[in-house]
Amino acid sequence: MMKVQLFSIILLTSMLYCQPSFGQNKNTVTNSTLEYDNWNYGITYSIEAGIWQPLGNLNNTFKTNPNIGLKFGFPISKPFRIELGTSVNIPINSEPFLYTTNDTSFNAHSINTVNGILGLWVSHEKRIKKNVFIDKYFGLGLGLIQTGEENIKDNNYYTIETINFNLGVKLRRIIFKKRSIGIFMDYNFAPFSLFKKVNDNFGNSYLTSGISYRF
C-alpha cells in the first residue's frame, strides 16, 4: 500500500508542475481562469482517500490503516472558506489496550470498527500557478475510537471520545472546469486519555495523508 501511494504522489506531483503553457503570456488572465475564480467561491465537495499513520505511543496499539474523508466547503471571504466533514479510518489490526468505564477496567481492541473525527476546518486557498492551488487549513473536531465487542464481557461497544486538533496542507491542480485533484497531509493532536477511559500513555497524535478529489 505504501509503495502504491508513494508512486501516486510522485505521479500527481509531476502532473501539478508539468502544465504546458501553449505559448500564452503567464501574466494574461484568461476567461477560463476568471470563470474558475467565480466558481471557486461557491460550495465545494471533497472526497479523500489515503492512509492513517499513528505517531508516538499510539503506534503501540495501532499500525498504518486505510483512511477516507468527506468534506463540504462554504466560502467566508476570499480566500478563506469553512469546511465541515469527517475523516475515518478502518483498523486492520489493534493490540489490546486497557479501557476503563464505571470504575471497571478490561482489555479491549479496535478491530473491525470505524475510528475517526467529525470536524470543522478553516482553510486559506492560494493560487501558485494558473491551475495550481495550495490550501493551508486548521480544524477542530470530535475524535472517536470505537472498541470491538469480542473482548468485552457484556458484548457492548464502547467509545473513546476526545477533542481533535488538525493542521494540514493540500496541493491541488484543476483537471476539469470545476474539479481539482490534489495531495494532502494532516497532523492531528487528539488527547485520547482526556476523559480517563484509557491510560495517559495511550498516545495522542497521528498523520493522515493521501489523494483528494474536489468538485
Z-matrix of the N, CA and C atoms (Angstrom, degrees):
N
C 1 1.460
C 2 1.524 1 111.02
N 3 1.344 2 115.76 1 -42.19
C 4 1.451 3 120.09 2 -179.52
C 5 1.520 4 111.37 3 -62.70
N 6 1.367 5 117.52 4 -40.64
C 7 1.459 6 121.05 5 179.92
C 8 1.510 7 110.98 6 -65.05
N 9 1.340 8 116.39 7 -40.98
C 10 1.461 9 120.52 8 179.38
C 11 1.515 10 110.64 9 -63.75
N 12 1.345 11 116.77 10 -43.46
C 13 1.453 12 119.30 11 -179.05
C 14 1.525 13 111.20 12 -67.17
N 15 1.343 14 116.94 13 -40.70
C 16 1.462 15 120.07 14 178.71
C 17 1.513 16 110.49 15 -60.66
N 18 1.342 17 117.52 16 -43.02
C 19 1.457 18 121.37 17 177.97
C 20 1.520 19 110.67 18 -62.42
N 21 1.338 20 116.84 19 -40.98
C 22 1.466 21 120.56 20 -179.67
C 23 1.517 22 111.31 21 -63.97
N 24 1.340 23 116.93 22 -41.08
C 25 1.455 24 120.99 23 -179.55
C 26 1.521 25 110.61 24 -65.70
N 27 1.356 26 116.86 25 -42.83
C 28 1.458 27 120.55 26 178.62
C 29 1.524 28 110.36 27 -62.57
N 30 1.335 29 116.69 28 -43.81
C 31 1.462 30 121.24 29 179.81
C 32 1.519 31 111.08 30 -63.08
N 33 1.337 32 116.55 31 -44.34
C 34 1.455 33 120.17 32 -177.99
C 35 1.520 34 111.01 33 -68.00
N 36 1.324 35 117.43 34 -38.59
C 37 1.462 36 120.49 35 177.41
C 38 1.517 37 111.05 36 -60.56
N 39 1.336 38 116.27 37 -39.19
C 40 1.464 39 120.30 38 177.21
C 41 1.526 40 110.69 39 -62.85
N 42 1.338 41 116.24 40 -40.61
C 43 1.463 42 120.48 41 178.21
C 44 1.522 43 111.37 42 -62.99
N 45 1.349 44 115.45 43 -38.43
C 46 1.451 45 119.80 44 -176.31
C 47 1.520 46 112.47 45 -64.84
N 48 1.319 47 116.80 46 -35.52
C 49 1.457 48 120.16 47 -172.56
C 50 1.524 49 114.09 48 -106.34
N 51 1.301 50 117.68 49 -3.29
C 52 1.470 51 120.04 50 -178.85
C 53 1.512 52 110.36 51 -107.96
N 54 1.299 53 117.49 52 47.32
C 55 1.463 54 121.92 53 -179.43
C 56 1.517 55 109.37 54 -87.31
N 57 1.331 56 118.94 55 121.63
C 58 1.458 57 120.69 56 179.01
C 59 1.511 58 111.57 57 -70.46
N 60 1.345 59 116.52 58 147.89
C 61 1.460 60 120.64 59 -178.12
C 62 1.519 61 112.61 60 -96.06
N 63 1.374 62 116.54 61 -18.60
C 64 1.460 63 121.43 62 179.32
C 65 1.522 64 111.51 63 56.40
N 66 1.347 65 116.72 64 32.17
C 67 1.452 66 121.29 65 174.48
C 68 1.500 67 115.12 66 76.15
N 69 1.346 68 119.31 67 8.42
C 70 1.451 69 120.76 68 -179.18
C 71 1.516 70 110.32 69 -79.19
N 72 1.300 71 115.94 70 151.25
C 73 1.453 72 121.46 71 173.93
C 74 1.521 73 108.63 72 -70.72
N 75 1.336 74 116.89 73 128.33
C 76 1.460 75 120.77 74 -175.83
C 77 1.516 76 112.09 75 -64.75
N 78 1.329 77 117.11 76 -23.90
C 79 1.449 78 120.17 77 -178.25
C 80 1.524 79 113.15 78 -87.21
N 81 1.346 80 116.36 79 -3.45
C 82 1.453 81 120.70 80 -177.94
C 83 1.521 82 110.29 81 -83.11
N 84 1.322 83 117.97 82 128.62
C 85 1.453 84 122.61 83 176.52
C 86 1.516 85 108.20 84 -93.71
N 87 1.316 86 117.56 85 116.50
C 88 1.453 87 121.83 86 -176.67
C 89 1.516 88 110.89 87 -88.39
N 90 1.341 89 115.50 88 166.58
C 91 1.457 90 119.93 89 178.03
C 92 1.513 91 111.43 90 -62.61
N 93 1.361 92 116.83 91 -38.88
C 94 1.464 93 119.64 92 -179.62
C 95 1.514 94 110.93 93 -64.68
N 96 1.343 95 117.00 94 -34.72
C 97 1.461 96 120.09 95 177.84
C 98 1.517 97 110.77 96 -64.86
N 99 1.334 98 116.82 97 -45.77
C 100 1.451 99 120.49 98 179.10
C 101 1.522 100 110.89 99 -63.78
N 102 1.309 101 115.97 100 -38.46
C 103 1.453 102 120.17 101 -179.40
C 104 1.517 103 110.53 102 -63.90
N 105 1.345 104 116.53 103 -40.82
C 106 1.459 105 119.03 104 178.27
C 107 1.523 106 110.52 105 -66.45
N 108 1.351 107 116.59 106 -39.98
C 109 1.464 108 119.19 107 178.99
C 110 1.521 109 111.01 108 -56.92
N 111 1.338 110 116.52 109 -44.30
C 112 1.452 111 120.04 110 -179.76
C 113 1.522 112 111.43 111 -63.71
N 114 1.332 113 116.32 112 -42.15
C 115 1.467 114 119.02 113 178.99
C 116 1.520 115 110.62 114 -68.89
N 117 1.339 116 117.23 115 -36.95
C 118 1.455 117 121.61 116 -175.96
C 119 1.524 118 111.72 117 -60.12
N 120 1.306 119 117.36 118 -19.30
C 121 1.457 120 121.60 119 -179.29
C 122 1.527 121 111.53 120 -83.81
N 123 1.305 122 118.83 121 -6.23
C 124 1.453 123 121.49 122 -178.05
C 125 1.511 124 113.33 123 -90.77
N 126 1.334 125 116.12 124 -166.04
C 127 1.469 126 122.77 125 179.06
C 128 1.528 127 109.34 126 -73.55
N 129 1.323 128 116.54 127 137.98
C 130 1.458 129 121.87 128 179.63
C 131 1.524 130 110.03 129 -127.17
N 132 1.337 131 114.80 130 158.53
C 133 1.457 132 122.55 131 177.30
C 134 1.530 133 107.77 132 -130.13
N 135 1.321 134 116.88 133 134.77
C 136 1.461 135 120.80 134 -177.59
C 137 1.526 136 110.36 135 -129.66
N 138 1.322 137 115.23 136 137.71
C 139 1.462 138 122.53 137 174.19
C 140 1.525 139 107.29 138 -116.51
N 141 1.330 140 117.08 139 132.93
C 142 1.457 141 122.03 140 -178.33
C 143 1.524 142 110.60 141 -123.35
N 144 1.323 143 116.13 142 145.93
C 145 1.469 144 121.82 143 176.53
C 146 1.521 145 108.28 144 -146.02
N 147 1.331 146 116.22 145 135.02
C 148 1.456 147 119.09 146 -179.58
C 149 1.506 148 111.66 147 179.64
N 150 1.334 149 116.19 148 -137.71
C 151 1.457 150 120.77 149 -177.12
C 152 1.528 151 110.51 150 -128.81
N 153 1.319 152 114.86 151 154.97
C 154 1.459 153 124.70 152 174.47
C 155 1.517 154 106.74 153 -112.99
N 156 1.346 155 117.33 154 122.34
C 157 1.459 156 121.49 155 -173.65
C 158 1.525 157 110.01 156 -122.05
N 159 1.363 158 118.65 157 110.50
C 160 1.465 159 120.20 158 178.43
C 161 1.522 160 111.46 159 -69.25
N 162 1.328 161 116.00 160 150.27
C 163 1.457 162 122.45 161 178.31
C 164 1.527 163 109.81 162 -121.65
N 165 1.325 164 116.66 163 155.41
C 166 1.460 165 121.12 164 175.07
C 167 1.519 166 113.13 165 59.44
N 168 1.338 167 116.49 166 -138.67
C 169 1.461 168 121.46 167 -176.62
C 170 1.523 169 113.35 168 -64.00
N 171 1.334 170 116.87 169 -24.26
C 172 1.460 171 119.30 170 179.35
C 173 1.527 172 111.37 171 -63.09
N 174 1.329 173 115.63 172 -23.62
C 175 1.456 174 121.19 173 178.37
C 176 1.523 175 112.09 174 -69.83
N 177 1.323 176 117.89 175 -15.02
C 178 1.468 177 121.11 176 177.49
C 179 1.526 178 111.48 177 -74.77
N 180 1.325 179 116.41 178 -22.57
C 181 1.470 180 120.88 179 -179.27
C 182 1.520 181 112.24 180 -104.05
N 183 1.334 182 117.17 181 -40.63
C 184 1.462 183 121.96 182 -176.14
C 185 1.518 184 111.17 183 -118.35
N 186 1.314 185 115.47 184 157.02
C 187 1.459 186 122.53 185 172.25
C 188 1.532 187 108.19 186 -117.87
N 189 1.330 188 116.99 187 -172.51
C 190 1.461 189 120.95 188 -179.75
C 191 1.524 190 110.37 189 -63.46
N 192 1.334 191 116.09 190 131.81
C 193 1.460 192 121.89 191 -178.14
C 194 1.530 193 110.82 192 -129.52
N 195 1.329 194 118.01 193 154.99
C 196 1.470 195 120.20 194 172.91
C 197 1.519 196 110.64 195 -66.88
N 198 1.326 197 116.13 196 148.32
C 199 1.465 198 121.60 197 -176.08
C 200 1.530 199 109.82 198 -138.88
N 201 1.324 200 116.22 199 140.12
C 202 1.460 201 121.37 200 176.22
C 203 1.529 202 109.11 201 -133.49
N 204 1.331 203 116.57 202 153.61
C 205 1.453 204 120.05 203 -179.57
C 206 1.506 205 112.09 204 -146.08
N 207 1.322 206 115.70 205 158.63
C 208 1.460 207 122.84 206 178.28
C 209 1.523 208 108.02 207 -143.56
N 210 1.351 209 117.26 208 127.44
C 211 1.459 210 121.83 209 -177.81
C 212 1.524 211 110.65 210 -134.84
N 213 1.341 212 114.88 211 146.09
C 214 1.455 213 122.92 212 174.72
C 215 1.529 214 107.54 213 -117.21
N 216 1.337 215 117.38 214 125.40
C 217 1.456 216 121.59 215 -175.76
C 218 1.514 217 112.58 216 -107.47
N 219 1.340 218 115.51 217 139.99
C 220 1.455 219 122.62 218 179.95
C 221 1.529 220 108.81 219 -130.53
N 222 1.322 221 118.94 220 129.12
C 223 1.467 222 120.85 221 -178.25
C 224 1.525 223 112.04 222 -68.07
N 225 1.344 224 114.83 223 143.02
C 226 1.470 225 120.84 224 171.90
C 227 1.520 226 107.41 225 -103.72
N 228 1.317 227 116.05 226 -69.11
C 229 1.457 228 124.13 227 171.89
C 230 1.516 229 106.05 228 -155.64
N 231 1.315 230 116.90 229 140.41
C 232 1.458 231 119.90 230 -177.21
C 233 1.520 232 109.83 231 -55.95
N 234 1.333 233 118.12 232 131.74
C 235 1.468 234 129.61 233 5.36
C 236 1.530 235 113.35 234 -103.81
N 237 1.354 236 118.13 235 31.24
C 238 1.458 237 121.30 236 -175.74
C 239 1.521 238 110.68 237 -103.31
N 240 1.337 239 114.57 238 150.25
C 241 1.452 240 120.62 239 173.82
C 242 1.517 241 109.67 240 -149.34
N 243 1.328 242 115.86 241 156.95
C 244 1.462 243 123.02 242 174.81
C 245 1.521 244 108.29 243 -102.41
N 246 1.322 245 116.61 244 138.90
C 247 1.455 246 121.46 245 175.54
C 248 1.522 247 109.79 246 -123.55
N 249 1.317 248 115.86 247 135.08
C 250 1.454 249 123.12 248 175.49
C 251 1.522 250 107.87 249 -114.69
N 252 1.334 251 117.45 250 139.37
C 253 1.450 252 117.01 251 179.95
C 254 1.509 253 113.92 252 174.60
N 255 1.317 254 114.20 253 -162.95
C 256 1.454 255 121.74 254 -177.63
C 257 1.520 256 109.92 255 -142.88
N 258 1.310 257 115.02 256 152.95
C 259 1.460 258 122.42 257 174.85
C 260 1.517 259 106.57 258 -136.85
N 261 1.322 260 117.06 259 121.72
C 262 1.472 261 120.28 260 -174.58
C 263 1.517 262 110.34 261 -128.29
N 264 1.336 263 115.00 262 149.56
C 265 1.458 264 121.00 263 174.55
C 266 1.510 265 109.71 264 -125.44
N 267 1.318 266 115.46 265 154.18
C 268 1.464 267 122.12 266 -177.12
C 269 1.515 268 107.85 267 -115.05
N 270 1.339 269 119.05 268 103.98
C 271 1.457 270 121.35 269 -176.64
C 272 1.528 271 112.56 270 -62.07
N 273 1.323 272 115.68 271 122.23
C 274 1.462 273 120.67 272 176.01
C 275 1.518 274 109.96 273 -77.90
N 276 1.322 275 116.09 274 -36.47
C 277 1.456 276 120.60 275 175.92
C 278 1.523 277 108.79 276 -149.18
N 279 1.317 278 115.98 277 159.06
C 280 1.451 279 121.67 278 -179.51
C 281 1.515 280 108.77 279 -152.32
N 282 1.318 281 116.23 280 128.98
C 283 1.456 282 120.21 281 172.45
C 284 1.528 283 108.67 282 -74.49
N 285 1.343 284 117.79 283 150.06
C 286 1.470 285 119.33 284 177.41
C 287 1.530 286 111.09 285 -60.94
N 288 1.317 287 116.55 286 144.44
C 289 1.456 288 122.00 287 175.21
C 290 1.522 289 109.11 288 -137.69
N 291 1.332 290 115.93 289 157.13
C 292 1.459 291 121.30 290 -176.49
C 293 1.519 292 109.62 291 -83.71
N 294 1.326 293 115.96 292 122.79
C 295 1.467 294 122.22 293 179.98
C 296 1.527 295 108.10 294 -114.77
N 297 1.331 296 116.49 295 137.60
C 298 1.464 297 121.76 296 -177.30
C 299 1.517 298 110.59 297 -121.51
N 300 1.321 299 116.34 298 129.23
C 301 1.460 300 121.78 299 175.74
C 302 1.518 301 109.33 300 -150.39
N 303 1.314 302 117.32 301 137.38
C 304 1.463 303 122.60 302 179.71
C 305 1.522 304 111.91 303 51.43
N 306 1.328 305 116.47 304 43.75
C 307 1.465 306 123.58 305 179.06
C 308 1.525 307 112.98 306 62.76
N 309 1.325 308 116.31 307 17.51
C 310 1.467 309 121.27 308 176.76
C 311 1.520 310 109.04 309 -119.21
N 312 1.327 311 116.61 310 135.28
C 313 1.464 312 121.49 311 179.47
C 314 1.518 313 110.01 312 -117.96
N 315 1.313 314 116.48 313 143.93
C 316 1.456 315 121.41 314 178.77
C 317 1.522 316 108.96 315 -155.47
N 318 1.316 317 116.52 316 161.98
C 319 1.464 318 121.82 317 177.76
C 320 1.525 319 109.57 318 -78.95
N 321 1.325 320 116.08 319 133.70
C 322 1.465 321 121.97 320 178.67
C 323 1.519 322 108.29 321 -133.54
N 324 1.332 323 116.30 322 171.81
C 325 1.454 324 122.62 323 174.00
C 326 1.519 325 107.88 324 -143.45
N 327 1.336 326 116.43 325 179.14
C 328 1.465 327 120.03 326 -177.70
C 329 1.514 328 111.23 327 -132.97
N 330 1.340 329 116.80 328 37.42
C 331 1.465 330 121.28 329 179.10
C 332 1.529 331 109.20 330 -84.61
N 333 1.345 332 116.23 331 145.22
C 334 1.469 333 122.58 332 178.47
C 335 1.531 334 112.26 333 59.80
N 336 1.322 335 116.33 334 36.26
C 337 1.458 336 121.23 335 175.87
C 338 1.537 337 108.14 336 -127.05
N 339 1.304 338 116.32 337 -176.85
C 340 1.460 339 121.81 338 176.22
C 341 1.519 340 108.17 339 -126.06
N 342 1.323 341 116.99 340 121.07
C 343 1.463 342 122.69 341 177.63
C 344 1.531 343 108.84 342 -111.08
N 345 1.323 344 117.71 343 157.29
C 346 1.454 345 117.79 344 178.29
C 347 1.504 346 113.88 345 167.03
N 348 1.338 347 114.93 346 -159.49
C 349 1.463 348 121.53 347 -179.03
C 350 1.522 349 110.24 348 -136.45
N 351 1.325 350 115.05 349 151.26
C 352 1.456 351 123.74 350 165.94
C 353 1.515 352 105.66 351 -113.61
N 354 1.326 353 117.66 352 123.75
C 355 1.449 354 116.78 353 -170.45
C 356 1.508 355 115.94 354 -148.12
N 357 1.330 356 113.24 355 175.74
C 358 1.458 357 124.07 356 175.89
C 359 1.526 358 107.22 357 -129.68
N 360 1.333 359 116.32 358 131.46
C 361 1.456 360 121.96 359 -178.51
C 362 1.527 361 109.94 360 -122.82
N 363 1.331 362 115.84 361 147.34
C 364 1.460 363 122.43 362 169.87
C 365 1.519 364 106.62 363 -114.39
N 366 1.324 365 117.21 364 123.80
C 367 1.465 366 121.09 365 -175.55
C 368 1.523 367 111.10 366 -119.91
N 369 1.328 368 114.44 367 149.02
C 370 1.462 369 122.97 368 175.42
C 371 1.522 370 107.45 369 -116.38
N 372 1.335 371 117.33 370 121.62
C 373 1.456 372 122.20 371 -175.33
C 374 1.526 373 110.22 372 -107.56
N 375 1.322 374 115.94 373 129.89
C 376 1.457 375 120.20 374 -178.95
C 377 1.523 376 110.08 375 -132.63
N 378 1.337 377 115.78 376 129.63
C 379 1.468 378 120.51 377 176.11
C 380 1.525 379 108.63 378 -80.30
N 381 1.350 380 116.22 379 127.94
C 382 1.463 381 120.48 380 177.54
C 383 1.527 382 111.73 381 -112.45
N 384 1.333 383 116.93 382 -15.17
C 385 1.455 384 123.74 383 170.45
C 386 1.517 385 107.07 384 -145.14
N 387 1.326 386 116.57 385 177.87
C 388 1.458 387 119.29 386 -177.20
C 389 1.520 388 111.99 387 -53.61
N 390 1.326 389 117.52 388 -47.19
C 391 1.458 390 121.44 389 -176.50
C 392 1.524 391 112.39 390 -118.81
N 393 1.321 392 117.98 391 20.14
C 394 1.463 393 121.78 392 -177.39
C 395 1.518 394 109.46 393 -123.16
N 396 1.335 395 115.38 394 132.21
C 397 1.459 396 121.80 395 -179.20
C 398 1.527 397 109.82 396 -126.33
N 399 1.331 398 115.17 397 152.36
C 400 1.458 399 121.14 398 169.38
C 401 1.522 400 107.26 399 -120.41
N 402 1.331 401 115.86 400 126.49
C 403 1.463 402 122.12 401 -179.96
C 404 1.522 403 108.70 402 -110.38
N 405 1.322 404 116.07 403 126.64
C 406 1.468 405 121.57 404 174.42
C 407 1.520 406 107.48 405 -114.40
N 408 1.328 407 117.71 406 135.39
C 409 1.454 408 119.90 407 -173.19
C 410 1.525 409 111.86 408 -148.77
N 411 1.317 410 114.67 409 157.88
C 412 1.462 411 121.36 410 171.56
C 413 1.521 412 107.49 411 -136.47
N 414 1.335 413 115.70 412 154.54
C 415 1.446 414 118.30 413 -175.12
C 416 1.514 415 112.93 414 -148.59
N 417 1.318 416 114.58 415 165.54
C 418 1.460 417 123.32 416 178.27
C 419 1.515 418 107.35 417 -139.01
N 420 1.338 419 116.06 418 136.86
C 421 1.451 420 117.88 419 -178.37
C 422 1.513 421 113.03 420 -162.80
N 423 1.312 422 114.75 421 -171.55
C 424 1.457 423 123.75 422 177.81
C 425 1.520 424 108.91 423 -102.28
N 426 1.336 425 117.00 424 118.22
C 427 1.462 426 121.61 425 177.72
C 428 1.515 427 111.09 426 -94.29
N 429 1.328 428 116.57 427 140.16
C 430 1.463 429 121.61 428 -175.58
C 431 1.529 430 111.21 429 -135.01
N 432 1.320 431 116.42 430 136.41
C 433 1.461 432 122.82 431 167.44
C 434 1.516 433 106.63 432 -126.10
N 435 1.310 434 116.75 433 123.89
C 436 1.457 435 121.16 434 -178.37
C 437 1.529 436 109.89 435 -102.92
N 438 1.321 437 116.58 436 139.55
C 439 1.466 438 120.32 437 178.01
C 440 1.519 439 110.14 438 -88.74
N 441 1.337 440 115.17 439 150.97
C 442 1.455 441 119.92 440 171.21
C 443 1.520 442 109.34 441 -80.80
N 444 1.307 443 117.33 442 161.38
C 445 1.463 444 119.84 443 -173.71
C 446 1.518 445 113.80 444 -92.53
N 447 1.336 446 119.51 445 -9.90
C 448 1.455 447 120.17 446 -171.53
C 449 1.521 448 113.13 447 -64.72
N 450 1.335 449 117.19 448 -34.21
C 451 1.457 450 120.22 449 -177.22
C 452 1.529 451 113.12 450 -98.01
N 453 1.313 452 117.10 451 11.58
C 454 1.456 453 119.89 452 -176.10
C 455 1.522 454 109.85 453 -108.80
N 456 1.339 455 116.01 454 131.44
C 457 1.465 456 121.61 455 -169.24
C 458 1.520 457 113.56 456 -62.10
N 459 1.333 458 118.34 457 -35.72
C 460 1.463 459 119.65 458 -177.02
C 461 1.526 460 112.76 459 -98.17
N 462 1.357 461 117.33 460 11.98
C 463 1.467 462 122.45 461 175.71
C 464 1.533 463 112.96 462 58.11
N 465 1.312 464 116.83 463 34.82
C 466 1.459 465 121.07 464 176.35
C 467 1.519 466 110.14 465 -112.10
N 468 1.332 467 115.06 466 157.11
C 469 1.458 468 120.42 467 172.67
C 470 1.531 469 108.78 468 -88.79
N 471 1.331 470 115.15 469 145.06
C 472 1.457 471 120.99 470 175.05
C 473 1.524 472 108.24 471 -128.01
N 474 1.323 473 115.92 472 160.05
C 475 1.454 474 120.04 473 -175.00
C 476 1.523 475 110.60 474 -132.75
N 477 1.321 476 115.34 475 139.38
C 478 1.467 477 122.26 476 170.33
C 479 1.524 478 106.72 477 -97.26
N 480 1.325 479 116.74 478 119.18
C 481 1.465 480 120.95 479 178.61
C 482 1.525 481 109.53 480 -109.68
N 483 1.315 482 116.09 481 146.82
C 484 1.451 483 121.06 482 176.23
C 485 1.519 484 110.39 483 -160.56
N 486 1.325 485 116.40 484 173.38
C 487 1.464 486 122.20 485 173.65
C 488 1.525 487 108.14 486 -85.71
N 489 1.320 488 117.26 487 138.37
C 490 1.459 489 121.86 488 -179.98
C 491 1.530 490 110.24 489 -118.76
N 492 1.339 491 116.14 490 123.04
C 493 1.464 492 122.19 491 175.09
C 494 1.528 493 108.63 492 -104.98
N 495 1.331 494 116.14 493 138.68
C 496 1.462 495 120.35 494 -172.93
C 497 1.526 496 110.97 495 -134.97
N 498 1.342 497 115.73 496 136.34
C 499 1.463 498 122.78 497 171.86
C 500 1.517 499 107.65 498 -130.31
N 501 1.333 500 118.15 499 134.18
C 502 1.452 501 118.96 500 -176.87
C 503 1.509 502 113.95 501 -153.98
N 504 1.328 503 114.24 502 168.65
C 505 1.456 504 121.74 503 177.09
C 506 1.522 505 108.55 504 -141.70
N 507 1.321 506 115.83 505 143.87
C 508 1.468 507 121.11 506 -179.39
C 509 1.525 508 109.07 507 -136.21
N 510 1.312 509 115.93 508 134.65
C 511 1.463 510 122.51 509 174.87
C 512 1.515 511 106.96 510 -112.08
N 513 1.331 512 117.42 511 121.75
C 514 1.462 513 119.53 512 -175.01
C 515 1.531 514 110.97 513 -136.72
N 516 1.322 515 112.95 514 154.63
C 517 1.468 516 121.35 515 -178.64
C 518 1.518 517 109.95 516 -128.22
N 519 1.321 518 116.43 517 137.95
C 520 1.460 519 121.09 518 177.22
C 521 1.527 520 108.53 519 -71.54
N 522 1.315 521 117.09 520 127.32
C 523 1.461 522 120.15 521 178.89
C 524 1.518 523 111.92 522 -113.53
N 525 1.315 524 117.65 523 -23.42
C 526 1.452 525 122.97 524 172.86
C 527 1.524 526 107.52 525 -132.18
N 528 1.310 527 116.37 526 -179.74
C 529 1.459 528 120.94 527 -175.36
C 530 1.526 529 112.27 528 -55.94
N 531 1.331 530 117.34 529 -43.43
C 532 1.461 531 120.94 530 -175.97
C 533 1.518 532 112.69 531 -125.16
N 534 1.311 533 117.75 532 24.07
C 535 1.454 534 120.90 533 -176.27
C 536 1.520 535 110.69 534 -133.88
N 537 1.331 536 115.85 535 152.54
C 538 1.461 537 119.45 536 177.80
C 539 1.527 538 109.20 537 -145.42
N 540 1.321 539 115.24 538 154.09
C 541 1.456 540 122.16 539 177.14
C 542 1.521 541 107.41 540 -124.65
N 543 1.326 542 116.91 541 143.95
C 544 1.453 543 118.90 542 -175.47
C 545 1.511 544 112.93 543 -153.42
N 546 1.330 545 114.86 544 173.91
C 547 1.454 546 122.47 545 173.65
C 548 1.527 547 107.44 546 -117.44
N 549 1.331 548 116.55 547 147.60
C 550 1.459 549 119.91 548 -175.68
C 551 1.527 550 110.43 549 -142.83
N 552 1.331 551 115.04 550 159.97
C 553 1.459 552 122.53 551 170.99
C 554 1.517 553 108.44 552 -146.82
N 555 1.347 554 115.90 553 131.56
C 556 1.459 555 122.87 554 179.87
C 557 1.524 556 110.31 555 -121.85
N 558 1.325 557 115.67 556 141.42
C 559 1.465 558 121.07 557 168.66
C 560 1.522 559 107.63 558 -106.18
N 561 1.332 560 116.07 559 132.62
C 562 1.458 561 121.50 560 -178.38
C 563 1.528 562 110.70 561 -122.91
N 564 1.331 563 115.44 562 135.77
C 565 1.460 564 121.70 563 172.84
C 566 1.520 565 108.02 564 -116.76
N 567 1.323 566 117.08 565 120.35
C 568 1.459 567 121.97 566 -175.81
C 569 1.527 568 108.61 567 -139.70
N 570 1.335 569 119.36 568 100.01
C 571 1.471 570 121.85 569 -179.50
C 572 1.533 571 111.49 570 -72.84
N 573 1.336 572 116.15 571 86.44
C 574 1.459 573 120.50 572 -173.52
C 575 1.531 574 112.87 573 -65.08
N 576 1.325 575 118.21 574 -20.11
C 577 1.471 576 120.78 575 179.58
C 578 1.530 577 112.01 576 -86.25
N 579 1.334 578 117.82 577 7.46
C 580 1.461 579 122.18 578 -174.03
C 581 1.525 580 112.28 579 -55.61
N 582 1.331 581 117.92 580 -41.88
C 583 1.463 582 121.67 581 -177.47
C 584 1.527 583 112.11 582 -103.60
N 585 1.342 584 115.79 583 20.36
C 586 1.467 585 123.11 584 171.38
C 587 1.522 586 114.22 585 61.34
N 588 1.314 587 117.39 586 26.35
C 589 1.455 588 119.62 587 176.18
C 590 1.527 589 111.90 588 -85.75
N 591 1.336 590 116.05 589 -20.30
C 592 1.464 591 121.65 590 173.81
C 593 1.533 592 108.10 591 -133.22
N 594 1.322 593 116.53 592 166.92
C 595 1.452 594 121.57 593 -177.90
C 596 1.532 595 111.42 594 -66.32
N 597 1.333 596 115.12 595 159.39
C 598 1.462 597 120.92 596 -179.56
C 599 1.525 598 112.76 597 -63.03
N 600 1.328 599 117.24 598 -25.43
C 601 1.473 600 120.93 599 -178.79
C 602 1.529 601 112.52 600 -94.44
N 603 1.326 602 117.31 601 17.70
C 604 1.466 603 121.30 602 -179.08
C 605 1.520 604 111.59 603 -64.06
N 606 1.333 605 117.67 604 -36.04
C 607 1.463 606 121.89 605 -177.38
C 608 1.518 607 111.25 606 120.46
N 609 1.342 608 116.77 607 158.13
C 610 1.470 609 118.48 608 -173.88
C 611 1.526 610 114.73 609 -152.11
N 612 1.319 611 119.79 610 11.29
C 613 1.461 612 118.35 611 -178.07
C 614 1.524 613 111.49 612 -145.76
N 615 1.342 614 115.08 613 152.32
C 616 1.465 615 120.78 614 -179.78
C 617 1.523 616 109.43 615 -162.11
N 618 1.326 617 115.54 616 165.08
C 619 1.455 618 122.98 617 176.77
C 620 1.523 619 109.64 618 -115.06
N 621 1.330 620 116.10 619 147.23
C 622 1.455 621 121.28 620 166.20
C 623 1.527 622 107.48 621 -125.06
N 624 1.311 623 116.69 622 140.14
C 625 1.467 624 120.52 623 -179.52
C 626 1.519 625 108.34 624 -151.35
N 627 1.329 626 115.49 625 158.75
C 628 1.459 627 118.94 626 179.46
C 629 1.520 628 112.90 627 160.63
N 630 1.328 629 114.48 628 -150.57
C 631 1.458 630 123.26 629 -176.31
C 632 1.521 631 109.21 630 -117.25
N 633 1.323 632 116.70 631 141.71
C 634 1.469 633 121.09 632 178.68
C 635 1.521 634 110.50 633 -124.72
N 636 1.320 635 114.22 634 151.67
C 637 1.466 636 121.45 635 175.98
C 638 1.521 637 107.46 636 -128.27
N 639 1.328 638 115.95 637 122.98
C 640 1.467 639 120.44 638 -174.72
C 641 1.534 640 109.53 639 -118.89
N 642 1.328 641 114.92 640 136.22
C 643 1.468 642 119.91 641 179.20
C 644 1.526 643 110.99 642 -145.47
